[in-house]
Amino acid sequence: VQLVESGGGLVQAGGSLRLSCATSGSTLSIHMMGWYRQAPGKQRELVATITSADNSTVYTNSVEGRFTISPISRDSAKNTMFLQMNSLKPEDTAVYYCYALFRTFSTENNHGRRDDYDYWGQGTQVTVSS
């Protein structure tokens, strides 16, 4: 499975960027996609996620109202999702990583079984200048 990210770059404070993420190589059902970020010297943190079944979203407090994650678009073995980032601040500067979680359900020995498979992109740099 491959995750390809694009859309990062350098922008002034108050500006906007749109990140995109596309998965390929899996025919499993996508359960969730999202974005995490890691600033220098800090731990990786959740930015936003969206669940494919009901488009339910989760945002970290610091981006609520400024960032919007799109519903997952599914086309055969490809899943695409976007993160619109508005009113960017210098503290949004980080490497942004796309995350994808695939989930399968099966029956084994008359018991239901759930298997999760998660993948990460290589990251895209977002730099916001003051």
C-alpha positions as CSV (number, residue, x, y, z in Angstrom):
1,V,0.0,0.0,0.0
2,Q,1.3,3.4,-0.9
3,L,0.3,6.8,0.5
4,V,1.2,9.8,-1.6
5,E,1.0,13.2,-0.1
6,S,1.2,16.6,-1.8
7,G,0.5,20.2,-1.3
8,G,2.9,21.3,1.4
9,G,5.1,24.4,1.1
10,L,5.9,27.8,2.4
11,V,3.2,30.3,3.1
12,Q,2.8,33.5,5.1
13,A,0.8,33.7,8.3
14,G,-2.9,34.0,7.5
15,G,-2.5,32.1,4.2
16,S,-3.9,28.8,3.1
17,L,-2.6,25.5,1.8
18,R,-4.4,22.3,0.7
19,L,-2.8,19.0,1.4
20,S,-3.9,15.9,-0.5
21,C,-3.3,12.2,0.2
22,A,-4.0,9.3,-2.1
23,T,-3.7,5.6,-1.3
24,S,-3.1,2.9,-3.8
25,G,-2.4,-0.8,-3.8
26,S,-5.1,-2.1,-1.6
27,T,-8.6,-3.4,-2.3
28,L,-9.5,-3.5,1.4
29,S,-12.1,-1.2,2.7
30,I,-10.8,2.1,4.0
31,H,-12.1,2.8,7.5
32,M,-10.3,6.1,8.4
33,M,-7.9,8.6,7.0
34,G,-6.3,11.5,8.6
35,W,-3.4,13.8,9.1
36,Y,-0.8,14.0,11.9
37,R,2.0,16.5,12.2
38,Q,5.4,16.7,13.9
39,A,7.2,19.9,14.6
40,P,10.9,19.9,15.4
41,G,11.6,18.7,18.9
42,K,8.0,17.7,19.4
43,Q,6.0,14.5,19.4
44,R,3.8,13.6,16.4
45,E,0.3,14.8,17.1
46,L,-3.1,14.2,15.6
47,V,-4.4,17.1,13.4
48,A,-7.6,15.7,11.9
49,T,-9.3,12.4,11.0
50,I,-12.4,11.3,9.1
51,T,-14.2,8.0,9.2
52,S,-15.5,6.7,5.9
53,A,-18.7,5.1,7.1
54,D,-20.3,8.3,8.4
55,N,-17.9,11.1,7.7
56,S,-17.4,11.7,11.4
57,T,-14.4,14.0,12.0
58,V,-12.0,14.7,14.8
59,Y,-9.9,17.8,15.0
60,T,-7.2,18.8,17.5
61,N,-8.3,22.0,19.3
62,S,-5.7,24.2,17.9
63,V,-6.9,23.7,14.3
64,E,-10.7,23.6,14.9
65,G,-12.4,26.2,12.7
66,R,-9.3,26.7,10.5
67,F,-8.7,23.3,9.0
68,T,-11.2,21.1,7.2
69,I,-10.8,17.5,6.3
70,S,-12.7,16.3,3.2
71,P,-14.7,13.1,2.9
72,I,-12.8,10.2,1.6
73,S,-13.3,9.7,-2.1
74,R,-13.1,6.1,-3.2
75,D,-12.4,4.9,-6.7
76,S,-11.6,1.2,-7.2
77,A,-8.4,0.6,-5.2
78,K,-7.6,4.3,-4.7
79,N,-8.8,6.5,-1.8
80,T,-8.2,10.3,-1.8
81,M,-8.7,12.8,0.9
82,F,-7.8,16.5,1.4
83,L,-7.0,18.8,4.2
84,Q,-7.8,22.5,3.6
85,M,-5.8,24.7,5.9
86,N,-6.8,28.3,6.3
87,S,-5.6,31.1,8.6
88,L,-2.3,29.4,9.0
89,K,-0.1,30.3,11.9
90,P,3.6,29.9,12.5
91,E,2.9,27.3,15.1
92,D,1.3,25.1,12.3
93,T,4.8,24.7,10.9
94,A,5.6,20.9,10.9
95,V,5.9,17.9,8.7
96,Y,2.4,16.6,8.0
97,Y,1.8,12.9,7.6
98,C,-1.1,11.2,6.0
99,Y,-2.5,8.2,7.8
100,A,-4.8,5.5,6.4
101,L,-6.6,2.7,8.3
102,F,-8.1,-0.2,6.5
103,R,-10.4,-2.6,8.3
104,T,-11.7,-6.1,7.4
105,F,-14.3,-8.3,9.1
106,S,-14.4,-12.0,8.8
107,T,-15.5,-15.1,10.6
108,E,-13.1,-17.6,12.2
109,N,-14.2,-20.6,14.1
110,N,-17.7,-19.1,14.3
111,H,-16.3,-16.0,15.9
112,G,-16.3,-12.6,14.4
113,R,-12.9,-11.2,13.7
114,R,-11.7,-7.7,12.9
115,D,-8.3,-6.9,11.4
116,D,-6.9,-3.4,11.1
117,Y,-4.1,-2.4,8.7
118,D,-2.6,1.1,9.1
119,Y,-0.2,2.9,6.9
120,W,1.7,6.2,6.9
121,G,2.8,8.6,4.2
122,Q,6.4,9.9,4.0
123,G,5.3,13.4,5.1
124,T,5.1,16.8,3.5
125,Q,6.6,20.0,5.0
126,V,4.4,22.9,5.8
127,T,6.2,26.1,6.8
128,V,4.3,29.2,7.9
129,S,6.4,32.4,8.2
130,S,5.4,35.2,10.5
